[in-house]
Amino acid sequence: MLAEFADFSDAEIQLFNKNTCRMNLDKNAVLSKRGAVSKSIFFIVKGSFYQSYYNPIRDEDIITDLYLANEWVFNTESLVNQKPAKTTIKAFESSEVIELSLDNLHKLIEISNKFLQFNKLLISSPKLSFYDENMTPAEKYNYILKTRPQLIQTFPLSMIASYLKIRPETISRIRANVSF
């Protein structure tokens, strides 16, 4: 998990482990709540999560992101700006995460500048950028099929459709034309 940022020494890895907390979460457990200010980042050891907000007009949750094991999950806008989150992050299934609080991250940075590499995580562009109107529904689906096929294996089609900003009927038609 740390290797993606820098070449950390054994002492730095031990320091990281001392400043993190492992948590087991049940299905539907809330990791980050709408209206609360995010104070931590989480590494998914096992399980999966989804980020969403409730749309009262459509009377449904709108999925804004999906997360799998071996990925970092946090509410970017809330964490970076220290403002109340507009979305909620929930466990899709029983999961295990490693939590690193912002306070502990700052402590780690004071001890070793290598931990500044976590900024890459905080300022990186979104994993998927198909929210503009330039991609057709089929292109969106094929994009995740090629880049993150585990999403399709983990989450139900209704959540995938919401994530891709297309109707469930459309995703069913697209799948009928895709050969696996």
For each residue, the residues with C-beta under 8 A, 3 or more apart:
1: 4 43 70 98
2: 5 6 8 12 13 16
3: 7 8
4: 1
5: 2 8 114 117 118 120 121
6: 2 114 117
7: 3 114
8: 2 3 5 12 13 16 114
9: 12 13
10: 13 14
11: 14 15
12: 2 8 9 15 16 112 114 115
13: 2 8 9 10 16 17
14: 10 11 17 18
15: 11 12 18 19 108 111 112
16: 2 8 12 13 19 20 100 108 115
17: 13 14 20
18: 14 15
19: 15 16 100 104 105 107 108
20: 16 17 98 99 100 104
21: 98 99
22: 45 96 97 98 99
23: 96 97 98 99
24: 94 95 96
25: 29 31 47 91 94 95 96 97
26: 29 91 94
27: 91 92 93 94
28: 90 91
29: 25 26 90 91 95
30: 33 88 89 90
31: 25 42 49 73 89 90 91 97
32: 36 38 51 74 75 78 85 87 88 89
33: 30 36 85 88
34: 53 54 84 85 86 87 88
35: 84 85
36: 32 33 78 84 85
37: 78 82 83 84 85
38: 32 74 75 78 79 82 85
39: 79 101 102 103
40: 74 79 99 100 101 102
41: 72 73 74 79 99 100 102 105 118 121 122
42: 31 72 73 74 97 98 99 100
43: 1 70 71 72 73 97 98 100
44: 47 48 49 67 68 69 70 71 72 73 95 96 97
45: 22 69 95 96 97 98
46: 69 95 96
47: 25 44 69 91 92 93 94 95 96 97
48: 44 66 67 68 69 91 92 93 95 154 155
49: 31 44 66 67 73 89 90 91 92 95
50: 63 65 66 67 89 90 92 155 159 163
51: 32 63 64 65 66 67 73 75 87 88 89
52: 61 62 63 64 87 88 90 162
53: 34 61 62 64 86 87 88
54: 34 60 61 62
55: 58 59 60 61 62
56: 59
57:
58: 55 62
59: 55 56
60: 54 55 162
61: 52 53 54 55 162
62: 52 53 54 55 58 162
63: 50 51 52 66 159 162 163
64: 51 52 53 87 163
65: 50 51 126 127 163
66: 48 49 50 51 63 151 154 155 159 160 163
67: 44 48 49 50 51 71 73 89
68: 44 48 71 148 150 151 154
69: 44 45 46 47 48
70: 1 43 44
71: 43 44 67 68
72: 41 42 43 44 121
73: 31 41 42 43 44 49 51 67 89 97
74: 32 38 40 41 42 79 89
75: 32 38 51 78 79 85 87 89
76: 79 80 122
77: 80 81 83 85 86
78: 32 36 37 38 75 81 82 83 84 85 86
79: 38 39 40 41 74 75 76 82 102 122
80: 76 77 122 123
81: 77 78
82: 37 38 78 79
83: 37 77 78
84: 34 35 36 37 78
85: 32 33 34 35 36 37 38 75 77 78 88
86: 34 53 77 78
87: 32 34 51 52 53 64 75
88: 30 32 33 34 51 52 53 85
89: 30 31 32 49 50 51 67 73 74 75
90: 28 29 30 31 49 50 52
91: 25 26 27 28 29 31 47 48 49 94 95
92: 27 47 48 49 50 95 154 155 159
93: 27 47 48
94: 24 25 26 27 47 91
95: 24 25 29 44 45 46 47 48 49 91 92
96: 22 23 24 25 44 45 46 47
97: 22 23 25 31 42 43 44 45 47 73
98: 1 20 21 22 23 42 43 45
99: 20 21 22 23 40 41 42
100: 16 19 20 40 41 42 43 104 105
101: 39 40 104 105
102: 39 40 41 79 105 106
103: 39 106 107
104: 19 20 100 101 107 108
105: 19 41 100 101 102 108 109 115 118
106: 102 103 109 110
107: 19 103 104 110 111
108: 15 16 19 104 105 111 112 115
109: 105 106 112 113 115 116 118
110: 106 107
111: 15 107 108 115
112: 12 15 108 109 115
113: 109 116
114: 5 6 7 8 12 117
115: 12 16 105 108 109 111 112 118
116: 109 113 119
117: 5 6 114 120
118: 5 41 105 109 115 121 122
119: 116 122 123
120: 5 117 123 124
121: 5 41 72 118 124
122: 41 76 79 80 118 119
123: 80 119 120
124: 120 121
125: 129
126: 65 129
127: 65 148
128: 131 143 144 147 148
129: 125 126 132
130: 135 139 140 143 164
131: 128 165
132: 129 135
133:
134:
135: 130 132 139 140 143
136: 139 140
137: 140 141 164 166 170 171 174
138: 141 142 174 177
139: 130 135 136 142 143
140: 130 135 136 137 143 144 164 165 166
141: 137 138 144 145 160 164 166 171 174 175 178
142: 138 139 145 146 178
143: 128 130 135 139 140 146 147
144: 128 140 141 147 148 149 151 152 160 164
145: 141 142 149 152 178
146: 142 143 149
147: 128 143 144
148: 68 127 128 144 151
149: 144 145 146 152 153
150: 68 153 154
151: 66 68 144 148 154 155 160 163
152: 144 145 149 155 160
153: 149 150
154: 48 66 68 92 150 151
155: 48 50 66 92 151 152 159 160 163
156: 159 160
157: 160 161 168 171 172 175
158: 161 162 168
159: 50 63 66 92 155 156 162 163
160: 66 141 144 151 152 155 156 157 163 164 171
161: 157 158 164 166 167 168 170 171
162: 52 60 61 62 63 158 159 165
163: 50 63 64 65 66 151 155 159 160
164: 130 137 140 141 144 160 161 171
165: 131 140 162
166: 137 140 141 161 170 171
167: 161 170 171
168: 157 158 161 171 172
169: 172 173
170: 137 161 166 167 173 174
171: 137 141 157 160 161 164 166 167 168 174 175
172: 157 168 169 175 176
173: 169 170 176 177
174: 137 138 141 170 171 177 178
175: 141 157 171 172 178
176: 172 173
177: 138 173 174
178: 141 142 145 174 175
179:
180:
